[in-house]
Every structure is written in structure tokens, then in C-alpha cells.
């Protein structure tokens, strides 16, 4: 949208610059007219024509044209800055999304490793309990910690999915309707 506004302002600047040059206007009108009076009296049709030409040369305008060019040039520069700001904002969104995604990926990897270690700890605690080296409370504490790690891992994977969606949106992706299953 910002690019299209910039293009429109550039075209308007070209239009303002074109006001410096002379203009020629031509018009022509041709036709016939039939005169009738109360649908009873009909007069013959008469033809008519009109041709006109006009020539406009901007000589004495007291700087009005140049002021219009300067004003339009300022609007074009403003639109250019708005376009650059929109691009920089889009790049910032993409970079932020990529950084969040990379950070969340590292977190998922470390949480996956932690869950694996917790599973080993559960197996080890079970063997210690069977041999009587720990009591039941300590044995139940280890699976609870494993479940807490798995919950944190699931939350991190959900956040990673959200980060993928934000990256997709930041890259300008749209949503398309999926075809109905057969």
C-alpha cells in the first residue's frame, strides 16, 4: 500500500510539472435537430455543428505553478519516507519473529533433554525404591518433576508454533481456504 501511495504521489508530481507547458484544447460537436410542434406540425430537420479550439500558455502566474510543484514534491518525499518506514517496520517484524523462533527452538531442545533426563531419573528412582534405599514420598516426587518438565515442554512447543505463525504473518503470508475433505 505504501508503494502504491508513493507511485501515486510521483504521478501527481509529474502532473504538476506538466502544468508548466502550454495546453491546446479542441472540441467538436455535430448533430441534427428536428423541430415538432404538439406532434402535429413537423418542420424539417436542421443540422448543426460547432468546432472550438483553445490555447493556454502559463505566462503570468506569479509562481503559482512552481509552488504547486514544490508542494507536490514535498508530498512525494513524505510518501517516500512513509514507504521506507513501512519497509523498515516489516524487516523489524521479520527479525523479531526469527529471533523469537530461534530462542524458542533452543528452549525446546533443552527442555527435551531435561525430559529425557527426568525419565532416566524415574527409572533410577524406581530401582532405588525396589532396593529400599528411598521411601515412597521421594519416589513420587521424581515422576511429578518429570510431568512438570513435560508440561513445560508442551507449552514451549505451543509457543514455538505461535512463533511460526508470527513469522509467516511478518513475511506477508496470507490465509487460504483449505479444500473440503472428500
FINUDREN-322842 format. One line per 8 residues: number of its first residue (from 1); their letters; for each residue x, y, z of C-alpha. Coordinates in nm, 2 decimals. Layout:
BEGIN
NUM	a	X/Y/Z; ...;
END
This chain:
BEGIN
1	xxxxxxxx	0.00/0.00/0.00; 0.28/0.24/0.08; 0.45/0.16/-0.25; 0.12/0.24/-0.44; 0.09/0.57/-0.25; 0.44/0.66/-0.34; 0.37/0.58/-0.71; 0.06/0.79/-0.70;
9	xxxxxxxx	0.24/1.09/-0.55; 0.51/1.05/-0.81; 0.25/1.06/-1.08; 0.09/1.37/-0.93; 0.44/1.54/-0.93; 0.47/1.47/-1.30; 0.13/1.62/-1.35; 0.23/1.93/-1.15;
17	xxxxxxxx	0.54/1.97/-1.36; 0.33/1.93/-1.68; 0.14/2.25/-1.59; 0.45/2.45/-1.70; 0.39/2.37/-2.06; 0.13/2.51/-2.30; -0.20/2.33/-2.35; -0.42/2.30/-2.65;
25	xxxxxxxx	-0.79/2.21/-2.61; -1.00/2.10/-2.91; -1.37/2.03/-2.91; -1.62/1.95/-3.19; -1.99/1.89/-3.18; -2.20/1.77/-3.48; -2.57/1.68/-3.49; -2.92/1.72/-3.63;
33	xxxxxxxx	-3.23/1.86/-3.46; -3.59/1.80/-3.57; -3.85/2.06/-3.47; -4.20/1.95/-3.39; -4.49/2.14/-3.25; -4.76/1.95/-3.05; -4.70/1.63/-3.26; -4.90/1.80/-3.53;
41	xxxxxxxx	-4.66/2.03/-3.72; -4.33/1.89/-3.81; -4.06/2.11/-3.95; -3.76/1.97/-4.14; -3.45/1.86/-3.96; -3.17/2.11/-3.93; -2.81/2.02/-3.90; -2.57/2.20/-3.66;
49	xxxxxxxx	-2.21/2.19/-3.59; -1.96/2.36/-3.36; -1.58/2.34/-3.36; -1.37/2.52/-3.10; -1.00/2.54/-3.01; -0.83/2.69/-2.71; -0.47/2.76/-2.64; -0.34/2.82/-2.29;
57	xxxxxxxx	0.01/2.94/-2.21; 0.11/2.99/-1.85; 0.30/3.32/-1.86; 0.18/3.53/-1.57; 0.11/3.30/-1.28; 0.32/3.47/-1.01; 0.50/3.15/-0.92; 0.18/2.95/-0.87;
65	xxxxxxxx	0.29/2.66/-1.08; 0.63/2.64/-0.91; 0.47/2.65/-0.57; 0.24/2.36/-0.68; 0.54/2.16/-0.79; 0.73/2.23/-0.47; 0.42/2.13/-0.26; 0.38/1.81/-0.46;
73	xxxxxxxx	0.75/1.74/-0.43; 0.72/1.76/-0.05; 0.42/1.53/-0.05; 0.62/1.28/-0.26; 0.92/1.30/-0.02; 0.68/1.24/0.27; 0.53/0.94/0.09; 0.89/0.81/0.02;
81	xxxxxxxx	0.97/0.84/0.39; 0.65/0.66/0.48; 0.74/0.38/0.23; 1.09/0.34/0.38; 0.94/0.34/0.73; 0.69/0.06/0.63; 0.97/-0.14/0.49; 1.19/-0.10/0.80;
89	xxxxxxxx	0.90/-0.19/1.02; 0.84/-0.51/0.81; 1.20/-0.60/0.83; 1.20/-0.54/1.21; 0.89/-0.77/1.24; 1.06/-1.05/1.05; 1.38/-1.02/1.25; 1.19/-1.02/1.58;
97	xxxxxxxx	1.00/-1.33/1.47; 1.31/-1.51/1.36; 1.48/-1.42/1.69; 1.18/-1.54/1.90; 1.17/-1.86/1.69; 1.54/-1.94/1.74; 1.52/-1.87/2.11; 1.21/-2.09/2.15;
105	xxxxxxxx	1.38/-2.37/1.94; 1.68/-2.36/2.18; 1.44/-2.38/2.47; 1.25/-2.68/2.32; 1.58/-2.86/2.27; 1.70/-2.80/2.63; 1.36/-2.90/2.77; 1.36/-3.21/2.56;
113	xxxxxxxx	1.70/-3.31/2.70; 1.56/-3.23/3.05; 1.26/-3.46/3.00; 1.49/-3.74/2.88; 1.70/-3.70/3.19; 1.39/-3.69/3.41; 1.27/-4.02/3.25; 1.61/-4.17/3.34;
121	xxxxxxxx	1.57/-4.04/3.69; 1.23/-4.20/3.72; 1.38/-4.54/3.62; 1.67/-4.49/3.86; 1.43/-4.39/4.15; 1.22/-4.69/4.08; 1.52/-4.92/4.12; 1.63/-4.74/4.43;
129	xxxxxxxx	1.28/-4.78/4.58; 1.27/-5.15/4.50; 1.60/-5.19/4.68; 1.47/-4.99/4.98; 1.71/-4.70/4.96; 1.44/-4.43/4.92; 1.09/-4.41/5.06; 0.76/-4.37/4.87;
137	xxxxxxxx	0.75/-3.99/4.90; 1.09/-3.95/4.73; 0.98/-4.20/4.46; 0.66/-4.00/4.39; 0.85/-3.67/4.38; 1.06/-3.78/4.08; 0.76/-3.86/3.84; 0.60/-3.53/3.95;
145	xxxxxxxx	0.91/-3.34/3.84; 0.91/-3.53/3.51; 0.54/-3.44/3.45; 0.62/-3.07/3.53; 0.91/-3.09/3.27; 0.68/-3.24/3.01; 0.42/-2.97/3.07; 0.68/-2.70/3.03;
153	xxxxxxxx	0.80/-2.87/2.71; 0.44/-2.88/2.57; 0.40/-2.51/2.65; 0.73/-2.43/2.48; 0.62/-2.63/2.17; 0.29/-2.44/2.16; 0.48/-2.11/2.18; 0.71/-2.23/1.90;
161	xxxxxxxx	0.40/-2.29/1.68; 0.28/-1.94/1.76; 0.62/-1.80/1.67; 0.60/-1.98/1.33; 0.26/-1.82/1.27; 0.40/-1.48/1.36; 0.69/-1.53/1.13; 0.46/-1.63/0.85;
169	xxxxxxxx	0.25/-1.32/0.90; 0.56/-1.10/0.92; 0.67/-1.24/0.59; 0.34/-1.13/0.44; 0.17/-1.47/0.42; -0.20/-1.48/0.39; -0.45/-1.75/0.47; -0.60/-1.96/0.20;
177	xxxxxx	-0.91/-2.17/0.24; -0.84/-2.54/0.25; -1.04/-2.76/0.01; -1.31/-2.96/0.18; -1.21/-3.32/0.25; -1.35/-3.58/0.01;
END
